[in-house]
Amino acid sequence: MALEKEERIVIPDENGEEHLFEVLFTFDVDQTGQSYIAVVPAEQKEGDEVEVFAFRYEEKGNEEDDLALFQIESEEEWDMVEEMLNTLTDEDLA
């Protein structure tokens, strides 16, 4: 599901430094019950190559922005996320 409004989230790196990201899209996989999010750095300069980051996520609490992010580790998950990204990119270009 593509998001209608621009959303931003803060993600800490391995050193605890916080970085601001824009959410590209989120989607759920019915077969596994897993949810995924794709983000890009908010501070990216115009004309730079866009680096997309993807995570599996779980909502931790009642708050909409209270998420637990998990790195995608399996090749099957990466393939699925890339396929979804390509599908959404193709739809945007059409």
N, C-alpha and C positions, 0 to 999 in steps of 0.2 A: 504494500500500500504506500503510495507516494504521499508525502505530507503536503497539506495545502498552504500552511504558513511556515515562514522561516523559523526553525527552532535551533537553539544553540545549547550545547552542553559543555561542561568543564570536565576534563579527564586528566587525572594526575599521571605523570610518567613514573618510571621505576625509581627516580630520585625524589619523588614527592612534589615535583614542580607541576603546577596546574597549567593546562593548555586549553584554550577555547576552540571548540569545533562546531561547524555547522552540520546539522543532520540532513543527509541527502534523502534517506528513506528508511523505513522499518518494514519488516515483513515477518509473517509467521509461517511455519511449515506444519501443516496439519498432520502429516504422517508421524512426525516426531514430537510435536508439541513445543518445539523450540522457537524462540523469537530472535531476530537478528536486526542489527542496526549498522548503517553505513554512514560514515562521517568524513568531512574534509576539514583541514585546518582553516579557521576563520581568518587568520592573518595572511593568507596566501596572496601574493601580488598578482595583479592582472597580467596575463601572458605567461605566467609560470605553468609548468606541467602540473596537473592536479594529481596529488597523491591521495588515494582513497583508503581509509582504514575501515575494517569491518570487525564487529564483535558479536558474539552471542550474548543476549542479555536476559535478565530476570528482574521483574519488578519486586523490590524488597519490602515495600510498605504500602500504605494507603496513598502516599503522595505520588502524583503522576511522574515527577522527576526523580524519584528515589529508585535508581537502577543499580544492579550489580552487573558489571561487564566481565566477560570471560573471553580470553583469546581463542580464536578458531585454530584448532590443532590438527584436525583430520583433513586429508586431501578431498574427501567427499564433501565436507562442509564448504571448503573453499570453492570447489567446482560449482556448488549450488548457489553460493553468494555471487560468484562471477557471472553465472548465467542470469541471475535476477538483475544484476547491474547492467549487463548487456541488453537485456530486454527493456529495461526502463530507459536506457540511453537511446535505443532505437526508437522507442515511442516518442521521446522528446524531439528527436530529429525529424520525425515524420510530419 
